[in-house]
Amino acid sequence: MEIKSKEVSWDVIGVRMYGTITGPSDNKKHPAIVFVAGSGPTDRDWCSPLLRGENGSARLLADFFAENGFITLRYDKFGSGPHVKEDLPKLIGKVSMQIHVDELEGAVNALLSEKNVDKKNLFVLGNSEGTIHAVNYQLQAKANRFKGLILTGAPGRAIGEVARSQILNQLNSLSGDSAFSRFFTKIGVIPDKKRFMESYDEATANFLAGKSIQSKLYGGKAIRRLLRSLENPANQPFSRELWTYDLTKNISKIKSPILILIGKKDIQTDWKIDGEALKKATKGNPKVSFAFPNDSNHLLKYEKMPRNRLNARYVGRNYNSPRSYLDRGALNAIYSWLIKQTKS
């Protein structure tokens, strides 16, 4: 099937948002999907200056779905994309959970303005933090609600708890392969895990209380490095809102069909811990489905490495490498669920 792409844009709080619509080049009506990126400065293709490579999952997903009869829209979230330098001064003190819902609302309106979009079959595919914004949008929307939600890499715990578990996992497996380990090697200190986590907890408590993260704490320099983006004025009040957000408390309110997908090679969310929490939160809702592909990582790419050998440095280098490609198990689960929903 021949596909085409076009650039679209819309305004939110005086900031111009940009995205790409990709779909079949015919004039027929097609179901549509909005992609919502995960955390950090993640752009429309799900690439980031914090990660190597430009082979982003969202662009690959857009091509796959276009070839299979879907129209998609992916967009540069606030703080990402080619216009970030000019936009950042406009965002200081304004970034919030609500602003991310507003940018998603703009994306929905831009997509629905396309003549060949089947408005009765509108879906969202959120990844990681993007699952939160998708759920919040669905709960707030008075019109243009999604027929169904695909939540990939969804956290089943408060975001701060997920982040804490990632830090603890790195402490428990200090090795020369992690940036965390290299920091301690550089300063010549092997941290006392118990004292470090006590200081980490104190630092995050200070952050949530609006206080400065003290560098005089045990491991203070390392902790400040880990948490410095939280204190950035450009990220407020969003960082504090996000840190305590618990998806399980809101997902139970959704009445639309939901597919929750967490890969077994995902080291950012845990298919057992987060998956079980989300199952418990949606227990008794027949419209909620789960998929745990054996070889899918956090960005829906195929990962051949055994999970117990994966670490932050390795996945950061390989998420968007030229050799990476979408996991077939994840694709099959999402595509078959979508086909079922479009026929219902």
Helices and strands as residue ranges (DSSP letters): E 3-12, E 15-24, E 30-36, H 57-67, E 71-75, H 84-91, H 97-112, E 117-127, H 129-140, E 148-152, H 159-172, H 179-187, H 193-208, H 220-231, G 233-235, H 238-243, H 248-251, E 258-261, H 273-281, E 288-291, G 307-309, H 312-318, H 328-343
